[in-house]
Amino acid sequence: MTEQKPRKINDPPQRLHAHVQSLETTPTIFVIGGTGAQGMPIVQGLVADKKYKVRVLTRDATSPRAQALLALGNVSILEGSFADEDVLREGFRGCDGAYVNIDGFNTGEKTEMYWAIRSYEIAIEEGIKFYVYGNLDYALKKSGYDSKFRTGHYDGKGRIAEWVLFQNQENRDRMGAAVFTSGPYIEMVVSPLTPMTPNIEDGVLTWRVPLGKGAVPHVSLEDCGFYVRWLFDNQERANGMDLEVAIEHMTYADMAAAFEKVTGHPAQFIDTDLDAYWGGPLSGAADLPAGYNADPNDKSTMSFRDNFTGFWNVWKYGIITRDYALLDEIHPNRIRSAEQWFRREDQLGKDLGKGSLWERVQPENWRSDSPILKGSADARTGKL
């Protein structure tokens, strides 16, 4: 029988020691954009197993989205605007990490770039150890600087992402940084008030968009939560990384076939020229600023028409690529096809009592909480 070494009188009880240690080592992540379409699953992914605490910045702490996040546990709410240095300092202070995804459809391209830069600068000053920047592709640069592909809400983020990674070359030991590059959410193809909202035409679900034979690297919001959690869990590898994600490059003809296969109801894609597209349901918004708080008289402000004309050209002409082998390695259980996502969403809707996917795309069934995009849910009236 092996003799046990006697415990010293001043040894702390093992269980108490472990409990105290867990309280001391739960990192807190400050999240800007937490009540947005992407932010919701990211916060959920961070707190699901209570490994992280999250402090969420929101302009309205009483909003249904803010309250839903609070109910998750391990979430606290800071009310205020990212366009306020005092609020940013309060948000970053005392946190270990940060996820920053500024709503360019609120700010407009120019204002977003300024506050994204200040967010990084203040984060490093306040002692953040790992910073993740929510990004979109720098489409203009990736096209070879052809303004046919200029997309303000993409390029504004893409410029700052490059700037963040450049700063990180010098600052990586003081504050590590990674970039999370997403794309159009696949949830947008079945949601009201998006650039690709479908119509029901003679009983057929129909997407009329100016895509030609191009393909869109749609992103699953559920997987966004996994990927951002992975960045925080693997900071040594992630430091300096631009993680560009998608499900797959989807043609809309294939997407329509997948919808039809899953639901048993007909669906189609009809390629549409830009004039017809802007003469359709989006005609009322075409000449409004893409960022609703941007100054329409400022020459730098892009209209909806100009912004989303560039957007569709990016996909039509295949400007953006993805490394799907890398994504398979990082997230072996990721969603890999439109059919897989439609199948999961159809079942999820039934389980939650929202109805089948076919029922949910009927315009008469759309409710106030149906829009997936925060700007659409807020009717483009949120404060800066």
WOMOKA-V618051 format. One record per run of one state. SS is the DSSP state (@ for helix, = for strand, . for the rest). FROM is the first residue (numbers start at 0). TO is the last residue. Records with the same first field share a line. If there is no record, write none. Layout:
# WOMOKA-V618051
SS: FROM-TO / FROM-TO
This chain:
# WOMOKA-V618051
.: 0-12 / 24-25 / 32-35 / 47-50 / 58-62 / 70-73 / 79-83 / 92-95 / 100-102 / 107-107 / 125-128 / 135-137 / 142-145 / 149-150 / 171-174 / 181-183 / 190-197 / 201-202 / 209-214 / 219-219 / 233-233 / 238-240 / 244-246 / 250-250 / 263-265 / 271-272 / 278-287 / 289-301 / 316-322 / 330-336 / 351-355 / 360-361 / 365-372 / 377-383
@: 13-23 / 36-46 / 63-69 / 84-91 / 103-106 / 108-124 / 138-141 / 146-148 / 151-170 / 185-189 / 220-232 / 234-237 / 251-262 / 273-277 / 303-315 / 323-329 / 337-350 / 356-359 / 362-364 / 373-376
=: 26-31 / 51-57 / 74-78 / 96-99 / 129-134 / 175-180 / 184-184 / 198-200 / 203-208 / 215-218 / 241-243 / 247-249 / 266-270 / 288-288 / 302-302
